[in-house]
Amino acid sequence: MVSCGAFYSFLFEYDTPRIVLIRSRKVGLVNRLVQLAILAYVIGWVFLWEKGYQETDSVVSSVTTKVKGVTLTNTSSLGTRIWDVADYVIPPQGENSVFIMTNVILTLNQMQGRCPELPDDTTICTAREDCAPGYVGTHSNGIQTGECVLYNSSIKTCEIFAWCPVENDSYIPKPAFLQEAENFTILVKNNIWYPKFNFSKRNILPTINSTYLKNCIYDSQTDPFCPIFRLGKIVEAAGQNFQEMAVEGGVMGLQINWDCNLDRAASHCVPRYSFRRLDSKDSAHNVSPGYNFRFAKYYKDQNGTESRTLAKAYGIRFDIIVFGKAGKFDIIPTMINIGSGLALFGVATVLCDIVVLYCMKKRYYYREKKYKYVEDYELVSTSKTLREKQNKIA
């Protein structure tokens, strides 16, 4: 019966809003404060801060780089040597990044042959039985031949067929081999495009001429739009020490922000540079730190014998990260946000109804004034007519 009554009410009853003017300072003040907060949100946040009257687009970007710098080293194995861009930029061009070698372990004059493996728990031996022919471990430098040979005067290791002598990277040069790399410079050329607005620009601004470009170095205070950066300054701006980072390498982010308001002149759309270290540097968890890889340069002598120089390169990879968005006035988002703001004013009514009907002392009185139950006019009229007829008969 209850469910039938509920269904009957749902099917044959209709609710319509009723306007009740309540003279109450408390309720009136709450209503105006909520409306004021909504108005401040719509005007201050949606339109002024978030620019809700604009259509937006994301940036499309291309980046090229050019590194310059020369340094001199003097070691017992290499003698006096000049290092230029062709020696320390590997590879010559990358995709939105450039790697600059700052430290290196060189193994000179390697040739394919037989030699003792580096000593560790799996390669130290006392007899041939300790070495398995053809065995290759995860960290092996070659393939074991099955012989146990002298590594030095006190240690024997399994013999391997490999590029000999094998690399020994247990000691990393400190300070870094190319410690003067902090004075190298990198020119970043960045072209951006906002396809929705057909707007394009580059970070070498129209106000920059050739003379200025040859002499400027980026500085956040004096030269904030110079596209030439000194490597040491980039690392320093990220809160790092270049000489420490140069020993084992790392990854730096050079961020270019193109947030543009295209309702203003194009000259106001300029790049903003920032820097941060991208690889984690946690002193409490320092397993496999830095950034390194190996490469080799191959040679053949007049007899056709092949040899190579193996380099384990440590360095800093600079990733150029371009991001940003542009906005321009458009009537559609403007009308959508105005409509949304007007709809929010209904929140004030709902909140005040809650206060009046559930929180105030006279809530029952206000509830009687708020809700009025009206019977079907036709039913009321028919019952009245029947009563009149009965009265006449009586």
KEKE-3310 file (N, C-alpha, C; in steps of 0.2 Angstrom, whole numbers, plus 5000, padded with zeros to 4 digits):
npx = (5004:5010:5020:5011:5005:5015:5019:5007:5008:5019:5015:5004:5006:5012:5026:5030:5040:5039:5039:5045:5046:5057:5060:5074:5089:5100:5098:5097:5110:5118:5114:5118:5132:5136:5133:5141:5154:5153:5152:5165:5173:5169:5173:5186:5194:5190:5189:5199:5211:5211:5208:5196:5189:5195:5200:5211:5227:5240:5258:5268:5284:5301:5319:5336:5353:5369:5386:5400:5417:5434:5446:5461:5471:5483:5491:5499:5496:5490:5497:5500:5485:5472:5455:5440:5424:5420:5426:5420:5406:5393:5381:5384:5372:5357:5340:5331:5340:5357:5373:5386:5403:5411:5420:5431:5435:5449:5454:5467:5473:5467:5466:5459:5461:5468:5467:5469:5454:5446:5448:5436:5422:5418:5428:5441:5453:5461:5465:5464:5452:5443:5438:5427:5426:5420:5411:5401:5398:5386:5393:5404:5419:5423:5424:5426:5441:5444:5456:5467:5475:5489:5484:5490:5505:5501:5488:5477:5466:5452:5456:5451:5444:5444:5443:5458:5470:5458:5445:5447:5437:5436:5441:5436:5441:5445:5448:5436:5440:5438:5437:5436:5425:5414:5415:5411:5399:5382:5372:5355:5342:5326:5311:5294:5276:5259:5246:5232:5230:5238:5251:5268:5284:5301:5315:5326:5324:5316:5323:5336:5352:5366:5378:5375:5372:5384:5391:5384:5379:5368:5359:5349:5345:5352:5353:5340:5335:5344:5350:5361:5370:5380:5388:5391:5384:5371:5370:5373:5362:5352:5354:5365:5382:5394:5407:5406:5396:5401:5410:5403:5393:5376:5359:5352:5339:5334:5322:5310:5298:5283:5271:5258:5249:5238:5230:5237:5250:5262:5275:5275:5275:5286:5300:5303:5315:5321:5329:5333:5339:5337:5339:5339:5347:5351:5359:5357:5353:5362:5365:5371:5374:5373:5377:5382:5391:5397:5409:5418:5433:5440:5454:5466:5482:5496:5498:5485:5480:5468:5463:5458:5452:5444:5432:5424:5412:5408:5396:5386:5369:5360:5343:5332:5317:5302:5287:5271:5256:5245:5233:5218:5205:5188:5171:5164:5169:5168:5154:5150:5157:5151:5138:5139:5143:5132:5123:5129:5124:5113:5117:5118:5104:5100:5109:5104:5091:5093:5098:5087:5077:5082:5091:5087:5078:5065:5061:5051:5040:5044:5044:5031:5027:5034:5031:5016:5001:4990:4974:4967:4958:4947:4942:4939:4929:4919:4915:4910:4899:4891:4889:4881:4869:4865:4862:4851:4841:4839)
npy = (4994:5006:5008:5009:5021:5030:5029:5033:5047:5051:5050:5058:5070:5087:5098:5115:5130:5141:5158:5166:5180:5183:5192:5194:5198:5190:5179:5186:5192:5181:5176:5187:5187:5175:5176:5187:5180:5171:5179:5185:5174:5171:5183:5186:5174:5165:5173:5184:5178:5165:5168:5165:5170:5167:5157:5143:5136:5123:5123:5120:5114:5116:5112:5116:5115:5122:5119:5127:5128:5125:5115:5111:5096:5087:5073:5058:5046:5051:5063:5080:5087:5094:5097:5098:5103:5093:5082:5081:5082:5071:5062:5071:5079:5079:5074:5087:5088:5088:5080:5082:5078:5076:5069:5055:5038:5030:5017:5012:5006:4993:4976:4962:4947:4935:4937:4940:4940:4953:4953:4946:4939:4928:4926:4924:4912:4896:4885:4876:4869:4878:4886:4888:4883:4894:4900:4914:4928:4939:4951:4950:4953:4946:4930:4915:4905:4893:4892:4896:4910:4921:4936:4946:4947:4941:4936:4925:4924:4919:4916:4925:4927:4942:4960:4966:4975:4972:4984:4993:5000:5004:5014:5031:5046:5060:5077:5080:5074:5084:5096:5110:5111:5118:5131:5131:5135:5135:5137:5139:5136:5140:5137:5141:5137:5141:5132:5134:5148:5152:5157:5161:5160:5164:5160:5168:5184:5198:5209:5206:5207:5203:5207:5208:5195:5188:5191:5190:5182:5172:5179:5180:5192:5203:5199:5192:5186:5181:5168:5160:5150:5148:5133:5130:5140:5136:5124:5129:5137:5128:5124:5116:5109:5111:5105:5094:5087:5084:5074:5061:5063:5067:5073:5087:5099:5111:5122:5130:5141:5146:5155:5164:5178:5182:5192:5203:5213:5205:5206:5205:5191:5181:5171:5161:5156:5142:5131:5114:5100:5084:5070:5059:5064:5057:5056:5046:5035:5029:5021:5017:5030:5046:5048:5039:5031:5020:5021:5018:5020:5015:5008:5004:4997:4998:4985:4979:4976:4977:4989:4997:5012:5012:5021:5026:5036:5049:5062:5077:5077:5088:5092:5100:5107:5111:5121:5127:5138:5147:5160:5168:5180:5173:5171:5160:5152:5163:5165:5153:5152:5163:5159:5148:5154:5162:5151:5147:5155:5150:5142:5150:5152:5139:5136:5146:5142:5130:5135:5142:5132:5122:5126:5137:5144:5146:5137:5128:5137:5144:5134:5131:5142:5141:5129:5124:5115:5110:5105:5095:5106:5102:5091:5096:5106:5097:5090:5100:5104:5092:5092:5104:5100:5090:5097:5104:5094:5089)
npz = (5000:5004:4994:4983:4986:4985:4972:4966:4971:4965:4951:4950:4956:4956:4957:4960:4960:4973:4977:4991:5001:5013:5027:5034:5042:5045:5035:5024:5023:5022:5010:5001:5003:4999:4985:4982:4984:4973:4962:4963:4961:4948:4940:4945:4946:4935:4923:4924:4930:4924:4912:4905:4894:4883:4868:4868:4863:4861:4861:4846:4842:4837:4839:4838:4841:4845:4850:4857:4861:4867:4875:4884:4888:4897:4899:4905:4897:4885:4882:4878:4873:4862:4864:4855:4848:4840:4847:4859:4859:4857:4850:4835:4832:4841:4845:4851:4861:4868:4871:4881:4883:4898:4906:4905:4902:4895:4885:4877:4861:4859:4854:4846:4854:4866:4883:4901:4911:4920:4938:4948:4959:4951:4941:4946:4948:4951:4945:4929:4929:4935:4926:4912:4896:4883:4891:4896:4906:4914:4916:4909:4899:4888:4880:4889:4888:4894:4900:4914:4919:4923:4931:4938:4948:4959:4957:4949:4934:4924:4907:4893:4876:4868:4866:4869:4879:4892:4897:4912:4923:4936:4943:4943:4935:4945:4948:4935:4918:4908:4914:4912:4904:4909:4905:4892:4878:4873:4860:4858:4847:4844:4837:4837:4835:4834:4829:4828:4829:4819:4822:4823:4830:4835:4846:4845:4845:4836:4840:4842:4836:4825:4830:4844:4846:4845:4856:4868:4883:4891:4905:4919:4924:4917:4903:4898:4887:4879:4868:4870:4881:4895:4901:4914:4921:4918:4926:4938:4940:4942:4955:4957:4957:4946:4944:4952:4946:4934:4935:4936:4928:4921:4919:4913:4912:4901:4901:4891:4891:4883:4886:4879:4877:4865:4863:4865:4859:4847:4851:4864:4867:4872:4876:4891:4901:4911:4923:4928:4937:4930:4932:4946:4961:4975:4990:4999:4992:4981:4970:4954:4949:4939:4922:4908:4894:4882:4868:4853:4843:4828:4820:4807:4804:4793:4789:4790:4802:4814:4826:4841:4850:4865:4873:4888:4891:4901:4905:4903:4899:4890:4890:4880:4884:4878:4881:4883:4881:4871:4871:4864:4862:4861:4856:4860:4871:4880:4881:4886:4899:4905:4906:4914:4925:4929:4932:4943:4953:4958:4968:4979:4982:4986:4997:5006:5008:5014:5026:5031:5032:5039:5049:5057:5071:5069:5059:5056:5055:5044:5035:5033:5027:5015:5008:5001:5000:4988:4983:4969:4958:4951:4958:4970:4967:4962:4973:4981:4974:4976:4989:4991:4983:4991:5003:4998:4996:5008)
capx = (5000:5014:5023:5006:5004:5021:5018:5002:5010:5024:5012:4998:5007:5017:5029:5032:5043:5035:5043:5043:5051:5059:5063:5079:5095:5104:5097:5099:5117:5121:5113:5123:5139:5137:5132:5147:5159:5152:5154:5172:5176:5168:5176:5193:5197:5188:5190:5205:5216:5211:5206:5190:5186:5200:5202:5218:5231:5246:5263:5272:5291:5307:5324:5342:5358:5376:5390:5406:5422:5440:5450:5468:5473:5490:5491:5504:5494:5489:5501:5496:5480:5467:5448:5436:5417:5420:5428:5416:5399:5392:5382:5385:5366:5352:5333:5330:5345:5364:5377:5393:5407:5415:5425:5431:5440:5451:5458:5470:5476:5464:5466:5456:5465:5467:5470:5466:5448:5447:5446:5430:5421:5417:5433:5447:5454:5468:5467:5460:5445:5438:5436:5423:5426:5413:5406:5400:5394:5383:5398:5411:5422:5424:5422:5432:5444:5445:5463:5468:5482:5491:5482:5496:5510:5498:5481:5475:5459:5451:5458:5445:5445:5441:5447:5463:5468:5451:5444:5446:5433:5435:5443:5434:5445:5443:5443:5434:5445:5437:5434:5435:5419:5409:5415:5408:5393:5377:5367:5348:5338:5319:5305:5287:5270:5252:5242:5225:5230:5243:5256:5274:5290:5307:5318:5330:5319:5318:5327:5343:5356:5371:5383:5373:5372:5391:5394:5379:5378:5361:5359:5342:5344:5354:5352:5336:5332:5350:5349:5367:5370:5386:5386:5392:5378:5365:5370:5372:5355:5348:5356:5370:5389:5396:5413:5404:5391:5405:5414:5400:5388:5369:5354:5349:5333:5333:5315:5308:5290:5280:5264:5257:5242:5238:5226:5241:5255:5266:5281:5275:5276:5293:5302:5305:5320:5322:5333:5333:5342:5331:5341:5339:5353:5350:5365:5355:5352:5367:5367:5372:5373:5376:5375:5388:5390:5404:5410:5425:5436:5443:5460:5470:5488:5498:5497:5478:5478:5463:5464:5453:5452:5438:5430:5418:5411:5404:5395:5380:5365:5355:5337:5328:5310:5298:5280:5267:5250:5243:5226:5215:5198:5183:5165:5161:5171:5166:5147:5150:5159:5146:5132:5141:5144:5125:5120:5132:5121:5108:5120:5116:5097:5100:5112:5099:5085:5095:5099:5080:5072:5084:5095:5084:5074:5058:5061:5044:5035:5046:5043:5024:5026:5038:5027:5008:4998:4984:4971:4965:4952:4941:4939:4936:4923:4914:4913:4907:4893:4887:4887:4875:4863:4863:4859:4844:4837:4838)
capy = (5000:5012:5009:5011:5028:5033:5029:5038:5053:5052:5051:5063:5077:5092:5103:5121:5134:5147:5164:5168:5185:5182:5198:5192:5201:5184:5175:5191:5193:5175:5176:5192:5185:5169:5179:5191:5176:5168:5184:5186:5169:5171:5188:5186:5168:5162:5178:5188:5174:5159:5170:5161:5173:5165:5150:5141:5131:5121:5125:5115:5117:5112:5114:5114:5117:5122:5120:5130:5128:5122:5114:5107:5092:5085:5067:5053:5042:5055:5069:5086:5086:5099:5094:5103:5101:5086:5077:5080:5082:5064:5062:5079:5082:5075:5077:5091:5086:5087:5077:5085:5073:5080:5064:5049:5032:5028:5011:5013:5001:4987:4972:4956:4941:4932:4940:4938:4944:4957:4949:4946:4932:4923:4925:4922:4904:4893:4879:4876:4867:4883:4890:4884:4886:4896:4904:4922:4930:4946:4957:4948:4957:4942:4923:4911:4900:4887:4893:4900:4913:4926:4943:4950:4943:4937:4934:4922:4924:4915:4919:4926:4930:4948:4966:4966:4973:4974:4990:4993:5006:5004:5021:5037:5052:5066:5080:5077:5075:5090:5101:5117:5111:5123:5137:5130:5138:5131:5141:5135:5139:5137:5139:5138:5138:5139:5131:5136:5155:5153:5162:5158:5165:5160:5163:5174:5189:5203:5215:5203:5208:5198:5209:5206:5187:5186:5194:5190:5176:5172:5180:5181:5199:5207:5196:5186:5184:5179:5161:5157:5148:5145:5127:5131:5144:5132:5119:5133:5140:5122:5123:5110:5110:5108:5101:5087:5084:5083:5068:5055:5065:5068:5075:5093:5101:5118:5123:5136:5142:5151:5157:5170:5181:5184:5198:5209:5213:5199:5208:5203:5184:5180:5164:5162:5151:5140:5125:5110:5093:5079:5063:5060:5064:5055:5053:5040:5029:5032:5016:5018:5037:5049:5046:5037:5026:5018:5021:5016:5023:5010:5010:4998:4999:4996:4977:4978:4974:4981:4990:5002:5015:5012:5027:5026:5043:5052:5068:5080:5078:5094:5091:5106:5105:5117:5120:5133:5138:5153:5161:5173:5180:5170:5173:5154:5151:5168:5164:5147:5154:5168:5155:5144:5159:5163:5145:5146:5159:5146:5139:5155:5150:5132:5137:5150:5137:5125:5139:5144:5127:5117:5128:5143:5142:5147:5134:5125:5142:5146:5128:5131:5147:5139:5124:5125:5109:5112:5099:5096:5110:5099:5087:5101:5109:5092:5088:5106:5104:5087:5095:5109:5096:5086:5102:5106:5089:5089)
capz = (5000:5004:4987:4978:4987:4983:4965:4965:4972:4959:4945:4949:4959:4953:4962:4957:4965:4976:4979:4998:5003:5020:5030:5039:5041:5044:5029:5018:5023:5020:5003:4998:5004:4994:4978:4981:4983:4967:4958:4964:4958:4941:4937:4947:4944:4928:4918:4925:4931:4919:4905:4902:4888:4877:4865:4869:4859:4863:4856:4842:4843:4835:4842:4836:4846:4843:4856:4856:4866:4866:4881:4883:4893:4897:4903:4903:4892:4879:4881:4877:4868:4862:4863:4852:4848:4837:4851:4866:4858:4855:4843:4833:4833:4844:4845:4857:4867:4866:4876:4881:4887:4903:4909:4901:4904:4889:4885:4871:4857:4860:4848:4847:4856:4872:4889:4907:4913:4926:4944:4953:4962:4946:4936:4950:4947:4954:4940:4923:4931:4937:4920:4908:4889:4880:4896:4895:4911:4913:4916:4905:4894:4882:4880:4892:4883:4898:4903:4920:4918:4928:4930:4940:4951:4965:4956:4942:4932:4918:4901:4888:4870:4869:4864:4874:4886:4894:4901:4919:4925:4943:4945:4939:4936:4949:4945:4928:4913:4904:4919:4909:4900:4912:4901:4885:4878:4869:4857:4857:4842:4845:4833:4839:4831:4837:4823:4829:4827:4813:4825:4824:4832:4837:4852:4843:4844:4831:4843:4843:4830:4824:4835:4851:4847:4845:4862:4874:4887:4895:4912:4920:4925:4912:4896:4899:4880:4875:4867:4871:4888:4898:4904:4921:4923:4918:4931:4944:4941:4944:4961:4957:4957:4939:4944:4955:4941:4928:4936:4934:4923:4924:4914:4914:4908:4899:4899:4888:4892:4878:4887:4876:4877:4858:4862:4865:4853:4846:4854:4871:4867:4873:4879:4898:4902:4918:4923:4933:4935:4929:4935:4953:4965:4982:4993:5003:4987:4976:4965:4947:4948:4933:4915:4904:4889:4878:4861:4851:4837:4825:4816:4804:4802:4786:4788:4790:4808:4817:4833:4843:4857:4869:4878:4892:4892:4906:4903:4905:4893:4891:4886:4879:4885:4876:4883:4884:4877:4869:4871:4861:4863:4857:4859:4862:4878:4884:4883:4890:4906:4908:4907:4920:4931:4931:4935:4950:4958:4961:4974:4985:4984:4989:5003:5010:5009:5020:5033:5033:5033:5044:5054:5061:5076:5067:5053:5055:5053:5037:5030:5031:5022:5009:5005:5001:4997:4985:4980:4962:4958:4949:4963:4975:4964:4962:4980:4984:4971:4979:4996:4990:4982:4997:5007:4996:4997:5015)
cpx = (5004:5017:5018:5005:5009:5021:5013:5004:5015:5021:5007:5000:5013:5020:5031:5035:5038:5040:5040:5048:5051:5063:5068:5086:5100:5104:5099:5106:5121:5120:5118:5130:5141:5137:5139:5153:5159:5154:5162:5175:5175:5173:5184:5196:5196:5190:5197:5211:5217:5210:5201:5187:5190:5199:5209:5221:5237:5252:5266:5279:5296:5313:5331:5347:5365:5381:5397:5411:5428:5443:5456:5469:5480:5490:5497:5503:5493:5493:5497:5491:5474:5460:5443:5429:5416:5422:5423:5408:5397:5384:5382:5378:5361:5345:5331:5334:5352:5368:5384:5397:5411:5420:5425:5437:5442:5455:5461:5473:5473:5464:5463:5461:5464:5471:5466:5460:5450:5445:5440:5428:5420:5423:5440:5447:5461:5470:5462:5452:5440:5436:5432:5423:5420:5409:5407:5395:5391:5388:5404:5413:5423:5421:5428:5434:5445:5452:5463:5475:5483:5488:5487:5500:5507:5491:5481:5468:5459:5453:5451:5448:5441:5445:5452:5468:5461:5451:5444:5443:5432:5437:5440:5438:5442:5449:5441:5439:5444:5433:5432:5428:5413:5409:5413:5401:5389:5372:5360:5344:5331:5314:5298:5281:5264:5247:5235:5225:5235:5248:5262:5279:5296:5311:5323:5326:5321:5323:5334:5346:5362:5377:5381:5374:5379:5394:5390:5380:5372:5363:5352:5340:5346:5353:5347:5333:5338:5349:5356:5368:5377:5384:5386:5386:5372:5364:5369:5365:5350:5350:5361:5377:5391:5402:5411:5400:5396:5409:5410:5394:5381:5365:5351:5344:5334:5326:5314:5300:5288:5273:5263:5250:5242:5233:5230:5246:5260:5273:5281:5275:5283:5295:5304:5309:5320:5326:5332:5336:5336:5333:5341:5346:5351:5356:5363:5354:5356:5369:5366:5370:5375:5373:5382:5386:5397:5403:5417:5427:5441:5449:5462:5477:5490:5498:5490:5476:5474:5464:5458:5455:5445:5437:5424:5417:5406:5402:5388:5375:5360:5349:5333:5321:5306:5290:5277:5260:5248:5235:5224:5207:5193:5176:5162:5163:5169:5159:5146:5151:5154:5140:5133:5141:5137:5122:5123:5128:5115:5110:5118:5109:5097:5103:5107:5093:5087:5096:5092:5076:5075:5089:5092:5079:5066:5057:5054:5039:5037:5044:5035:5023:5029:5034:5019:5005:4991:4981:4969:4958:4946:4937:4936:4930:4917:4911:4909:4900:4888:4885:4881:4869:4861:4859:4852:4839:4834:4833)
cpy = (5006:5013:5011:5019:5032:5034:5033:5045:5056:5054:5056:5069:5081:5097:5109:5126:5139:5152:5166:5174:5185:5188:5196:5194:5195:5181:5180:5192:5187:5175:5181:5190:5180:5172:5183:5186:5172:5173:5186:5180:5169:5177:5187:5180:5166:5167:5181:5183:5168:5161:5166:5164:5171:5158:5149:5136:5129:5122:5119:5118:5113:5116:5112:5118:5117:5124:5123:5129:5124:5121:5110:5103:5089:5079:5062:5048:5045:5060:5075:5086:5092:5095:5100:5100:5094:5081:5075:5080:5076:5063:5070:5082:5077:5078:5080:5090:5087:5085:5080:5081:5078:5075:5058:5044:5029:5021:5010:5006:4994:4983:4965:4950:4938:4936:4938:4943:4948:4952:4951:4939:4927:4922:4923:4914:4902:4887:4880:4874:4872:4888:4886:4887:4888:4900:4911:4924:4937:4951:4955:4952:4953:4935:4919:4906:4893:4887:4897:4903:4918:4933:4948:4945:4939:4934:4930:4923:4920:4919:4920:4928:4936:4954:4967:4972:4976:4980:4989:5000:5007:5011:5026:5043:5057:5070:5077:5079:5082:5095:5108:5117:5116:5130:5137:5133:5134:5136:5137:5139:5136:5140:5136:5140:5136:5138:5134:5144:5157:5158:5158:5163:5160:5164:5168:5179:5194:5208:5212:5204:5203:5200:5207:5199:5185:5187:5192:5183:5177:5174:5182:5188:5204:5205:5191:5183:5181:5171:5157:5156:5145:5139:5127:5135:5140:5127:5123:5135:5134:5120:5117:5113:5107:5103:5094:5083:5081:5076:5062:5056:5066:5071:5082:5095:5108:5119:5130:5136:5148:5151:5163:5172:5185:5190:5204:5208:5207:5200:5206:5195:5183:5174:5166:5155:5149:5133:5121:5103:5088:5072:5064:5060:5063:5052:5047:5034:5031:5026:5018:5026:5040:5047:5045:5032:5025:5019:5019:5019:5017:5012:5003:5001:4997:4989:4975:4975:4979:4982:4996:5006:5015:5017:5025:5033:5045:5060:5071:5080:5083:5093:5097:5104:5111:5116:5127:5133:5146:5154:5168:5173:5177:5170:5166:5153:5157:5167:5158:5148:5159:5164:5151:5148:5160:5157:5144:5150:5155:5143:5144:5153:5144:5133:5141:5146:5132:5129:5140:5138:5122:5119:5134:5140:5142:5143:5131:5131:5144:5140:5129:5137:5145:5134:5125:5119:5111:5106:5101:5100:5107:5094:5091:5104:5104:5090:5094:5106:5098:5089:5100:5105:5093:5091:5104:5101:5088:5095)
cpz = (5000:4997:4982:4979:4985:4975:4963:4966:4967:4953:4944:4954:4956:4958:4957:4962:4967:4979:4986:5000:5011:5023:5036:5038:5041:5038:5023:5017:5020:5012:4999:4998:4999:4987:4977:4980:4976:4961:4957:4960:4950:4937:4939:4944:4937:4923:4918:4925:4925:4912:4901:4896:4882:4875:4866:4864:4862:4858:4852:4841:4839:4838:4839:4840:4842:4849:4853:4862:4865:4873:4879:4889:4892:4902:4901:4897:4885:4877:4881:4871:4868:4861:4861:4852:4845:4841:4857:4865:4854:4856:4841:4834:4836:4843:4851:4863:4864:4872:4875:4886:4892:4907:4905:4904:4897:4889:4878:4868:4859:4853:4850:4848:4862:4877:4895:4908:4919:4932:4947:4955:4957:4941:4940:4950:4950:4949:4934:4924:4933:4932:4915:4901:4886:4885:4895:4901:4910:4912:4913:4900:4887:4884:4883:4887:4887:4901:4909:4920:4923:4926:4932:4944:4957:4963:4949:4941:4926:4912:4896:4881:4869:4865:4870:4873:4887:4898:4908:4921:4932:4946:4940:4940:4940:4950:4938:4923:4909:4909:4917:4905:4903:4908:4894:4885:4873:4867:4855:4852:4842:4841:4835:4835:4834:4831:4823:4827:4822:4816:4826:4826:4834:4843:4851:4841:4839:4833:4843:4836:4830:4829:4842:4852:4848:4852:4868:4877:4891:4902:4914:4922:4920:4905:4896:4893:4876:4874:4868:4879:4890:4902:4911:4924:4923:4924:4938:4945:4943:4951:4962:4956:4950:4940:4948:4950:4935:4929:4934:4929:4926:4918:4917:4910:4907:4897:4896:4888:4887:4880:4884:4876:4870:4857:4863:4859:4853:4850:4862:4872:4866:4877:4886:4899:4910:4917:4929:4931:4935:4932:4942:4956:4972:4985:4997:4998:4981:4972:4958:4946:4941:4927:4911:4899:4886:4871:4859:4844:4834:4820:4813:4802:4795:4784:4788:4796:4811:4824:4835:4849:4860:4874:4882:4894:4897:4904:4905:4898:4895:4886:4886:4879:4883:4878:4883:4880:4876:4869:4867:4861:4858:4860:4862:4869:4883:4886:4887:4898:4909:4910:4913:4926:4934:4934:4942:4955:4961:4967:4980:4987:4988:4996:5008:5012:5015:5026:5035:5036:5038:5050:5059:5066:5074:5060:5051:5052:5045:5032:5028:5026:5015:5005:5006:4997:4994:4982:4973:4962:4956:4954:4969:4973:4964:4969:4983:4981:4974:4986:4996:4988:4987:5002:5005:4997:5004:5017)
residu = (MET:VAL:SER:CYS:GLY:ALA:PHE:TYR:SER:PHE:LEU:PHE:GLU:TYR:ASP:THR:PRO:ARG:ILE:VAL:LEU:ILE:ARG:SER:ARG:LYS:VAL:GLY:LEU:VAL:ASN:ARG:LEU:VAL:GLN:LEU:ALA:ILE:LEU:ALA:TYR:VAL:ILE:GLY:TRP:VAL:PHE:LEU:TRP:GLU:LYS:GLY:TYR:GLN:GLU:THR:ASP:SER:VAL:VAL:SER:SER:VAL:THR:THR:LYS:VAL:LYS:GLY:VAL:THR:LEU:THR:ASN:THR:SER:SER:LEU:GLY:THR:ARG:ILE:TRP:ASP:VAL:ALA:ASP:TYR:VAL:ILE:PRO:PRO:GLN:GLY:GLU:ASN:SER:VAL:PHE:ILE:MET:THR:ASN:VAL:ILE:LEU:THR:LEU:ASN:GLN:MET:GLN:GLY:ARG:CYS:PRO:GLU:LEU:PRO:ASP:ASP:THR:THR:ILE:CYS:THR:ALA:ARG:GLU:ASP:CYS:ALA:PRO:GLY:TYR:VAL:GLY:THR:HIS:SER:ASN:GLY:ILE:GLN:THR:GLY:GLU:CYS:VAL:LEU:TYR:ASN:SER:SER:ILE:LYS:THR:CYS:GLU:ILE:PHE:ALA:TRP:CYS:PRO:VAL:GLU:ASN:ASP:SER:TYR:ILE:PRO:LYS:PRO:ALA:PHE:LEU:GLN:GLU:ALA:GLU:ASN:PHE:THR:ILE:LEU:VAL:LYS:ASN:ASN:ILE:TRP:TYR:PRO:LYS:PHE:ASN:PHE:SER:LYS:ARG:ASN:ILE:LEU:PRO:THR:ILE:ASN:SER:THR:TYR:LEU:LYS:ASN:CYS:ILE:TYR:ASP:SER:GLN:THR:ASP:PRO:PHE:CYS:PRO:ILE:PHE:ARG:LEU:GLY:LYS:ILE:VAL:GLU:ALA:ALA:GLY:GLN:ASN:PHE:GLN:GLU:MET:ALA:VAL:GLU:GLY:GLY:VAL:MET:GLY:LEU:GLN:ILE:ASN:TRP:ASP:CYS:ASN:LEU:ASP:ARG:ALA:ALA:SER:HIS:CYS:VAL:PRO:ARG:TYR:SER:PHE:ARG:ARG:LEU:ASP:SER:LYS:ASP:SER:ALA:HIS:ASN:VAL:SER:PRO:GLY:TYR:ASN:PHE:ARG:PHE:ALA:LYS:TYR:TYR:LYS:ASP:GLN:ASN:GLY:THR:GLU:SER:ARG:THR:LEU:ALA:LYS:ALA:TYR:GLY:ILE:ARG:PHE:ASP:ILE:ILE:VAL:PHE:GLY:LYS:ALA:GLY:LYS:PHE:ASP:ILE:ILE:PRO:THR:MET:ILE:ASN:ILE:GLY:SER:GLY:LEU:ALA:LEU:PHE:GLY:VAL:ALA:THR:VAL:LEU:CYS:ASP:ILE:VAL:VAL:LEU:TYR:CYS:MET:LYS:LYS:ARG:TYR:TYR:TYR:ARG:GLU:LYS:LYS:TYR:LYS:TYR:VAL:GLU:ASP:TYR:GLU:LEU:VAL:SER:THR:SER:LYS:THR:LEU:ARG:GLU:LYS:GLN:ASN:LYS:ILE:ALA)
# end
